[in-house]
Amino acid sequence: MTTVPRPARPSRAVEAQEGVKDLIVRRGLIAGDPLPTESELMEELHVSRNSIREALKALQAVGIVDIRHGFGMFVGRMSLTGLVDELTFHSRITLQNGANHLAHLIDIREILESGLVVRLIELGPDADLTPVAEVMARMESEARAGLVSPETDRLFHDLLYRPLGNPLVTTLLGAFWDVYYQLRDALGAPDEPPADVARRHGDIYTAVLAGDRDAARAAVEAHFLGVRNRAARIEG
């Protein structure tokens, strides 16, 4: 008769991690709220100081806990920093094997934005795009001067989807932008003339204003063609 091995018991540090997360949920704490001190956590969770410190370091690494030396510990704010670092690293090393994780990331972002523009159109008059008009004017001014800045490009996408009221959209798009920024030296300058960069963004904005779903999706696809060309340049 075969004996089924029992699953290994989690370490005390892992148990402490789960205890801290459970405490946050039970107390209804939110991002920015203060956490108990190390000593208080030791007493409540019945674990050693070393286990608590190891647990807190692990939770800090994934953004659940924010440790501010001299001020205390707080519930962390959602961050995709770890994901950004991992995506950037693997985008670099996979190029050695003829692959390109960045191209896959661009695929995901295009799919996401193609759906977001439709959601935006569905809002109708409830979507205030006045801030987008202002950033479009800034982008067109930069294009006439010879260069659309990455900051203006990023701001356009951030403001465009803000009426959706979904903070995860901003967080995810911000993560994509952070990967691009870390790979900026490999990506190099855009292939498109600045006027074309501004025009492609303007096409998205105009289609959304007109409520034209097909035109909006087509404009998003055309915009990402330029991004794909930059990513393909790395493979070469």
LINQUIPE-V686812 format. One record per backbone hydrogen bond with DSSP energy under -1.0 kcal/mol. CO is the residue of the C=O (numbers start at 1). NH is the residue of the N-H. If there is no record, write none. Layout:
co->CO nh->NH
co->CO nh->NH
This chain:
co->11 nh->15
co->12 nh->16
co->13 nh->17
co->14 nh->18
co->15 nh->19
co->16 nh->20
co->17 nh->21
co->18 nh->22
co->19 nh->23
co->20 nh->24
co->21 nh->25
co->22 nh->26
co->23 nh->27
co->24 nh->29
co->25 nh->28
co->30 nh->33
co->33 nh->75
co->37 nh->41
co->38 nh->42
co->39 nh->43
co->40 nh->44
co->41 nh->45
co->42 nh->46
co->42 nh->47
co->48 nh->52
co->49 nh->53
co->50 nh->54
co->51 nh->55
co->52 nh->56
co->53 nh->57
co->54 nh->58
co->55 nh->59
co->56 nh->60
co->57 nh->61
co->59 nh->64
co->59 nh->65
co->60 nh->63
co->64 nh->76
co->66 nh->74
co->68 nh->71
co->68 nh->72
co->72 nh->68
co->73 nh->35
co->74 nh->66
co->75 nh->32
co->80 nh->84
co->81 nh->85
co->82 nh->86
co->83 nh->87
co->84 nh->88
co->85 nh->89
co->86 nh->90
co->87 nh->91
co->88 nh->92
co->89 nh->93
co->90 nh->94
co->93 nh->96
co->94 nh->97
co->94 nh->99
co->95 nh->98
co->100 nh->104
co->101 nh->105
co->102 nh->106
co->103 nh->107
co->104 nh->108
co->105 nh->109
co->106 nh->110
co->107 nh->111
co->108 nh->112
co->109 nh->113
co->110 nh->114
co->111 nh->115
co->112 nh->116
co->113 nh->117
co->115 nh->119
co->116 nh->120
co->117 nh->121
co->118 nh->122
co->121 nh->124
co->123 nh->126
co->124 nh->127
co->129 nh->133
co->130 nh->134
co->131 nh->135
co->132 nh->136
co->133 nh->137
co->134 nh->138
co->135 nh->139
co->136 nh->140
co->137 nh->141
co->138 nh->142
co->139 nh->143
co->140 nh->144
co->141 nh->145
co->142 nh->147
co->149 nh->153
co->150 nh->154
co->151 nh->155
co->152 nh->156
co->153 nh->157
co->154 nh->158
co->155 nh->159
co->156 nh->160
co->157 nh->161
co->161 nh->164
co->162 nh->165
co->166 nh->169
co->167 nh->171
co->168 nh->172
co->169 nh->173
co->170 nh->174
co->171 nh->175
co->172 nh->176
co->173 nh->177
co->174 nh->178
co->175 nh->179
co->176 nh->180
co->177 nh->181
co->178 nh->182
co->179 nh->183
co->181 nh->184
co->183 nh->187
co->184 nh->188
co->193 nh->197
co->194 nh->198
co->195 nh->199
co->196 nh->200
co->197 nh->201
co->198 nh->202
co->199 nh->203
co->200 nh->204
co->201 nh->205
co->202 nh->206
co->203 nh->207
co->204 nh->208
co->205 nh->209
co->206 nh->210
co->207 nh->212
co->212 nh->216
co->213 nh->217
co->214 nh->218
co->215 nh->219
co->216 nh->220
co->217 nh->221
co->218 nh->222
co->219 nh->223
co->220 nh->224
co->224 nh->228
co->225 nh->229
co->226 nh->230
co->227 nh->231
co->228 nh->232
co->229 nh->233
co->232 nh->236
